[in-house]
Amino acid sequence: MLFHFIKPEDFMLPCINKQLLGMECLGCGIQRATVLVFRGDFVLAFKTYPAIYALILLALFLIFNLFIKFKYDEKLKIALIILSVGIIIISYILKITN
C-alpha cells in the first residue's frame, strides 16, 4: 500500500549541468531510463538513454565477477566499459546535433 504513494520521480536528482549551462550532460536521462526499465517500458527506456542496457549488462557482469572469476574476465570487463562509453558518447553527440 505504501508503494502506491511513493513515486521514484520524486527522488530524482536534477542535472546541475543543465541548470547552470542550459545543456544536457552525458548522464542526462539515466535516472528516467532506469525507472522505465523497472516499470517494464524497455523501448522508451532505450529511447531515453540508449546506453542503459550496456550499463546494466556491465553492472551485472561486475557483480557476477565478484563471486566467480574466469580466464578472460578483465578483457570482457574492458570491452563492456568501452561499449558503454562509446554508446554514451555517440548518443550524446546525436542528441546535441539534432
PyMOL CGO cylinders between C-alpha atoms (Angstrom):
from pymol import cmd
from pymol.cgo import CYLINDER

trace = [
    CYLINDER, 0.00, 0.00, 0.00, 2.88, 2.36, 0.79, 0.3, 1, 1, 1, 1, 1, 1,
    CYLINDER, 2.88, 2.36, 0.79, 4.42, 1.92, -2.66, 0.3, 1, 1, 1, 1, 1, 1,
    CYLINDER, 4.42, 1.92, -2.66, 1.36, 3.38, -4.34, 0.3, 1, 1, 1, 1, 1, 1,
    CYLINDER, 1.36, 3.38, -4.34, 2.15, 6.74, -2.75, 0.3, 1, 1, 1, 1, 1, 1,
    CYLINDER, 2.15, 6.74, -2.75, 5.91, 6.77, -3.32, 0.3, 1, 1, 1, 1, 1, 1,
    CYLINDER, 5.91, 6.77, -3.32, 6.97, 7.72, -6.83, 0.3, 1, 1, 1, 1, 1, 1,
    CYLINDER, 6.97, 7.72, -6.83, 10.60, 7.37, -7.98, 0.3, 1, 1, 1, 1, 1, 1,
    CYLINDER, 10.60, 7.37, -7.98, 10.27, 10.65, -9.88, 0.3, 1, 1, 1, 1, 1, 1,
    CYLINDER, 10.27, 10.65, -9.88, 10.01, 12.46, -6.53, 0.3, 1, 1, 1, 1, 1, 1,
    CYLINDER, 10.01, 12.46, -6.53, 13.55, 11.36, -5.63, 0.3, 1, 1, 1, 1, 1, 1,
    CYLINDER, 13.55, 11.36, -5.63, 15.36, 12.04, -8.93, 0.3, 1, 1, 1, 1, 1, 1,
    CYLINDER, 15.36, 12.04, -8.93, 18.30, 14.40, -8.77, 0.3, 1, 1, 1, 1, 1, 1,
    CYLINDER, 18.30, 14.40, -8.77, 18.29, 17.41, -11.10, 0.3, 1, 1, 1, 1, 1, 1,
    CYLINDER, 18.29, 17.41, -11.10, 21.10, 17.82, -13.61, 0.3, 1, 1, 1, 1, 1, 1,
    CYLINDER, 21.10, 17.82, -13.61, 23.36, 20.59, -12.33, 0.3, 1, 1, 1, 1, 1, 1,
    CYLINDER, 23.36, 20.59, -12.33, 24.95, 20.96, -15.77, 0.3, 1, 1, 1, 1, 1, 1,
    CYLINDER, 24.95, 20.96, -15.77, 21.56, 21.53, -17.38, 0.3, 1, 1, 1, 1, 1, 1,
    CYLINDER, 21.56, 21.53, -17.38, 20.55, 24.01, -14.68, 0.3, 1, 1, 1, 1, 1, 1,
    CYLINDER, 20.55, 24.01, -14.68, 23.79, 26.02, -14.84, 0.3, 1, 1, 1, 1, 1, 1,
    CYLINDER, 23.79, 26.02, -14.84, 24.73, 25.80, -18.51, 0.3, 1, 1, 1, 1, 1, 1,
    CYLINDER, 24.73, 25.80, -18.51, 21.39, 25.04, -20.13, 0.3, 1, 1, 1, 1, 1, 1,
    CYLINDER, 21.39, 25.04, -20.13, 22.59, 21.92, -21.93, 0.3, 1, 1, 1, 1, 1, 1,
    CYLINDER, 22.59, 21.92, -21.93, 22.32, 18.27, -21.02, 0.3, 1, 1, 1, 1, 1, 1,
    CYLINDER, 22.32, 18.27, -21.02, 25.29, 16.26, -19.75, 0.3, 1, 1, 1, 1, 1, 1,
    CYLINDER, 25.29, 16.26, -19.75, 26.38, 12.75, -20.76, 0.3, 1, 1, 1, 1, 1, 1,
    CYLINDER, 26.38, 12.75, -20.76, 24.32, 11.25, -17.95, 0.3, 1, 1, 1, 1, 1, 1,
    CYLINDER, 24.32, 11.25, -17.95, 21.05, 13.08, -18.54, 0.3, 1, 1, 1, 1, 1, 1,
    CYLINDER, 21.05, 13.08, -18.54, 18.26, 10.55, -18.84, 0.3, 1, 1, 1, 1, 1, 1,
    CYLINDER, 18.26, 10.55, -18.84, 19.84, 7.65, -16.96, 0.3, 1, 1, 1, 1, 1, 1,
    CYLINDER, 19.84, 7.65, -16.96, 17.57, 8.04, -13.93, 0.3, 1, 1, 1, 1, 1, 1,
    CYLINDER, 17.57, 8.04, -13.93, 14.42, 8.18, -16.05, 0.3, 1, 1, 1, 1, 1, 1,
    CYLINDER, 14.42, 8.18, -16.05, 15.61, 5.22, -18.14, 0.3, 1, 1, 1, 1, 1, 1,
    CYLINDER, 15.61, 5.22, -18.14, 16.29, 3.16, -15.01, 0.3, 1, 1, 1, 1, 1, 1,
    CYLINDER, 16.29, 3.16, -15.01, 12.79, 3.84, -13.71, 0.3, 1, 1, 1, 1, 1, 1,
    CYLINDER, 12.79, 3.84, -13.71, 11.36, 2.90, -17.11, 0.3, 1, 1, 1, 1, 1, 1,
    CYLINDER, 11.36, 2.90, -17.11, 13.27, -0.39, -17.10, 0.3, 1, 1, 1, 1, 1, 1,
    CYLINDER, 13.27, -0.39, -17.10, 11.86, -1.26, -13.68, 0.3, 1, 1, 1, 1, 1, 1,
    CYLINDER, 11.86, -1.26, -13.68, 8.37, -0.40, -14.94, 0.3, 1, 1, 1, 1, 1, 1,
    CYLINDER, 8.37, -0.40, -14.94, 8.86, -2.68, -17.94, 0.3, 1, 1, 1, 1, 1, 1,
    CYLINDER, 8.86, -2.68, -17.94, 8.86, 0.03, -20.62, 0.3, 1, 1, 1, 1, 1, 1,
    CYLINDER, 8.86, 0.03, -20.62, 12.01, -1.21, -22.32, 0.3, 1, 1, 1, 1, 1, 1,
    CYLINDER, 12.01, -1.21, -22.32, 11.68, 0.60, -25.65, 0.3, 1, 1, 1, 1, 1, 1,
    CYLINDER, 11.68, 0.60, -25.65, 11.09, 4.00, -24.06, 0.3, 1, 1, 1, 1, 1, 1,
    CYLINDER, 11.09, 4.00, -24.06, 14.00, 3.35, -21.68, 0.3, 1, 1, 1, 1, 1, 1,
    CYLINDER, 14.00, 3.35, -21.68, 16.27, 2.81, -24.68, 0.3, 1, 1, 1, 1, 1, 1,
    CYLINDER, 16.27, 2.81, -24.68, 14.96, 5.93, -26.40, 0.3, 1, 1, 1, 1, 1, 1,
    CYLINDER, 14.96, 5.93, -26.40, 15.52, 7.94, -23.23, 0.3, 1, 1, 1, 1, 1, 1,
    CYLINDER, 15.52, 7.94, -23.23, 19.08, 6.72, -22.62, 0.3, 1, 1, 1, 1, 1, 1,
    CYLINDER, 19.08, 6.72, -22.62, 20.48, 4.31, -25.25, 0.3, 1, 1, 1, 1, 1, 1,
    CYLINDER, 20.48, 4.31, -25.25, 23.37, 3.12, -23.05, 0.3, 1, 1, 1, 1, 1, 1,
    CYLINDER, 23.37, 3.12, -23.05, 21.04, 1.83, -20.31, 0.3, 1, 1, 1, 1, 1, 1,
    CYLINDER, 21.04, 1.83, -20.31, 21.26, -1.81, -21.39, 0.3, 1, 1, 1, 1, 1, 1,
    CYLINDER, 21.26, -1.81, -21.39, 25.02, -1.77, -21.88, 0.3, 1, 1, 1, 1, 1, 1,
    CYLINDER, 25.02, -1.77, -21.88, 25.38, -0.28, -18.39, 0.3, 1, 1, 1, 1, 1, 1,
    CYLINDER, 25.38, -0.28, -18.39, 23.01, -2.85, -16.89, 0.3, 1, 1, 1, 1, 1, 1,
    CYLINDER, 23.01, -2.85, -16.89, 24.98, -5.61, -18.58, 0.3, 1, 1, 1, 1, 1, 1,
    CYLINDER, 24.98, -5.61, -18.58, 28.22, -4.12, -17.23, 0.3, 1, 1, 1, 1, 1, 1,
    CYLINDER, 28.22, -4.12, -17.23, 26.81, -3.85, -13.71, 0.3, 1, 1, 1, 1, 1, 1,
    CYLINDER, 26.81, -3.85, -13.71, 25.52, -7.44, -13.78, 0.3, 1, 1, 1, 1, 1, 1,
    CYLINDER, 25.52, -7.44, -13.78, 28.87, -8.68, -15.07, 0.3, 1, 1, 1, 1, 1, 1,
    CYLINDER, 28.87, -8.68, -15.07, 30.77, -6.80, -12.33, 0.3, 1, 1, 1, 1, 1, 1,
    CYLINDER, 30.77, -6.80, -12.33, 28.51, -8.24, -9.64, 0.3, 1, 1, 1, 1, 1, 1,
    CYLINDER, 28.51, -8.24, -9.64, 28.78, -11.74, -11.13, 0.3, 1, 1, 1, 1, 1, 1,
    CYLINDER, 28.78, -11.74, -11.13, 32.56, -11.36, -11.39, 0.3, 1, 1, 1, 1, 1, 1,
    CYLINDER, 32.56, -11.36, -11.39, 32.83, -10.61, -7.67, 0.3, 1, 1, 1, 1, 1, 1,
    CYLINDER, 32.83, -10.61, -7.67, 31.80, -14.18, -6.94, 0.3, 1, 1, 1, 1, 1, 1,
    CYLINDER, 31.80, -14.18, -6.94, 33.01, -16.12, -9.97, 0.3, 1, 1, 1, 1, 1, 1,
    CYLINDER, 33.01, -16.12, -9.97, 36.36, -15.46, -11.64, 0.3, 1, 1, 1, 1, 1, 1,
    CYLINDER, 36.36, -15.46, -11.64, 37.23, -16.80, -15.06, 0.3, 1, 1, 1, 1, 1, 1,
    CYLINDER, 37.23, -16.80, -15.06, 40.04, -16.59, -17.57, 0.3, 1, 1, 1, 1, 1, 1,
    CYLINDER, 40.04, -16.59, -17.57, 39.12, -13.57, -19.71, 0.3, 1, 1, 1, 1, 1, 1,
    CYLINDER, 39.12, -13.57, -19.71, 37.15, -11.52, -17.19, 0.3, 1, 1, 1, 1, 1, 1,
    CYLINDER, 37.15, -11.52, -17.19, 39.46, -8.47, -17.44, 0.3, 1, 1, 1, 1, 1, 1,
    CYLINDER, 39.46, -8.47, -17.44, 39.20, -8.34, -21.23, 0.3, 1, 1, 1, 1, 1, 1,
    CYLINDER, 39.20, -8.34, -21.23, 35.43, -8.71, -21.11, 0.3, 1, 1, 1, 1, 1, 1,
    CYLINDER, 35.43, -8.71, -21.11, 35.20, -6.01, -18.44, 0.3, 1, 1, 1, 1, 1, 1,
    CYLINDER, 35.20, -6.01, -18.44, 37.24, -3.61, -20.58, 0.3, 1, 1, 1, 1, 1, 1,
    CYLINDER, 37.24, -3.61, -20.58, 35.15, -4.44, -23.65, 0.3, 1, 1, 1, 1, 1, 1,
    CYLINDER, 35.15, -4.44, -23.65, 31.91, -3.73, -21.79, 0.3, 1, 1, 1, 1, 1, 1,
    CYLINDER, 31.91, -3.73, -21.79, 33.29, -0.44, -20.47, 0.3, 1, 1, 1, 1, 1, 1,
    CYLINDER, 33.29, -0.44, -20.47, 34.39, 0.62, -23.96, 0.3, 1, 1, 1, 1, 1, 1,
    CYLINDER, 34.39, 0.62, -23.96, 30.99, -0.38, -25.37, 0.3, 1, 1, 1, 1, 1, 1,
    CYLINDER, 30.99, -0.38, -25.37, 29.14, 1.59, -22.68, 0.3, 1, 1, 1, 1, 1, 1,
    CYLINDER, 29.14, 1.59, -22.68, 31.29, 4.70, -23.03, 0.3, 1, 1, 1, 1, 1, 1,
    CYLINDER, 31.29, 4.70, -23.03, 31.06, 4.50, -26.82, 0.3, 1, 1, 1, 1, 1, 1,
    CYLINDER, 31.06, 4.50, -26.82, 27.27, 4.33, -26.76, 0.3, 1, 1, 1, 1, 1, 1,
    CYLINDER, 27.27, 4.33, -26.76, 27.11, 7.19, -24.25, 0.3, 1, 1, 1, 1, 1, 1,
    CYLINDER, 27.11, 7.19, -24.25, 29.33, 9.45, -26.36, 0.3, 1, 1, 1, 1, 1, 1,
    CYLINDER, 29.33, 9.45, -26.36, 27.68, 8.61, -29.70, 0.3, 1, 1, 1, 1, 1, 1,
    CYLINDER, 27.68, 8.61, -29.70, 24.16, 9.09, -28.33, 0.3, 1, 1, 1, 1, 1, 1,
    CYLINDER, 24.16, 9.09, -28.33, 25.20, 12.38, -26.69, 0.3, 1, 1, 1, 1, 1, 1,
    CYLINDER, 25.20, 12.38, -26.69, 26.66, 13.68, -29.95, 0.3, 1, 1, 1, 1, 1, 1,
    CYLINDER, 26.66, 13.68, -29.95, 23.49, 12.67, -31.80, 0.3, 1, 1, 1, 1, 1, 1,
    CYLINDER, 23.49, 12.67, -31.80, 21.36, 14.33, -29.12, 0.3, 1, 1, 1, 1, 1, 1,
    CYLINDER, 21.36, 14.33, -29.12, 23.13, 17.68, -29.23, 0.3, 1, 1, 1, 1, 1, 1,
    CYLINDER, 23.13, 17.68, -29.23, 23.36, 17.82, -33.02, 0.3, 1, 1, 1, 1, 1, 1,
    CYLINDER, 23.36, 17.82, -33.02, 19.69, 17.06, -33.64, 0.3, 1, 1, 1, 1, 1, 1,
]
cmd.load_cgo(trace, "trace")
